[in-house]
Amino acid sequence: MPARADHAVATQRTYPSWGYWFDNGGDTMWEMWELDSRSRDHYFMGTIVQWLYENVAGLRAGDEGYRTFTVRPDARVGVDWARTELHTVRGPVAVSWSRIDEAVRLTVRVPVGSTAEIHVPAATRGDTEVPKGVQFVRTEPGFAVFRAPHGEWHLRGRP
C-alpha cells in the first residue's frame, strides 16, 4: 500500500480501517474488512506495529544484527512525533523525531559496530543541520541522506 493509504487505514474510524475493526469489537486482524468476516484471528494485510516501527518512526533493518540500518521517518501532516527503541546484539538502536514549527528534529542512536543511513526530511541538503561526524551521501525527493557511525546523533531538517 502507498504510505498515504497506510496512514488512512491506521487512523480513520470508517470502513475499511483498523479503527473500524476496533470500534466494532476487533482486537486482532480479521480475514476480511467486513464485519461478518468468518475468521478474526489473522496476520492479514500486515500489522499496525510493523507500520509504526518501519514507516512512522522509520526504523528498518539493513542486515542481520543491525550492523547496518536505515532511518527514514514519515513526518507528514497528521503525525507530529514518533519514538522507538530496539535492543539488538550490538546494543540499543533508537529513533525519535518531532515536528516543531516547520522543522523536524531527529535523534538517532547507533550502537557500536553499526552504521545508520539517516534520511532527514528536507527539501535540499541546505535545509538540514547535522553534527560533525555525520557524512552526506545523497539527496532523494523530500530527503537529504546521511551516514552515521556509532553514537547518538541530533539532526534537523526543513521539509
C-alpha positions, 0 to 999 in steps of 0.5 A: 500500500502507498504510505498515504493509504497506510496512514488512512487505514491506521487512523480513520474510524470508517470502513475499511480501517483498523479503527473500524475493526476496533470500534466494532469489537476487533482486537486482532486482524480479521480475514476480511474488512467486513464485519461478518468476516468468518475468521478474526484471528489473522496476520492479514494485510500486515500489522499496525506495529510493523507500520509504526516501527518501519514507516512512522518512526522509520526504523528498518533493518539493513542486515542481520544484527543491525550492523547496518540500518536505515532511518527514514521517518514519515513526518507528514501532516497528521503525525507530529512525533514518533519514538522507538527503541530496539535492543539488538546484539550490538546494543540499543538502536533508537529513533525519535523525531518531532515536528516543531514549527516547520522543522523536524528534529531527529535523534538517532542512536547507533550502537557500536559496530553499526552504521545508520543511513539517516534520511532527514526530511528536507527539501535540499541538503541546505535545509538540514543541520547535522553534527560533525561526524555525520557524512552526506551521501545523497539527496532523494525527493523530500530527503537529504541522506546521511551516514552515521557511525556509532553514537547518538546523533541530533539532526534537523531538517526543513521539509 
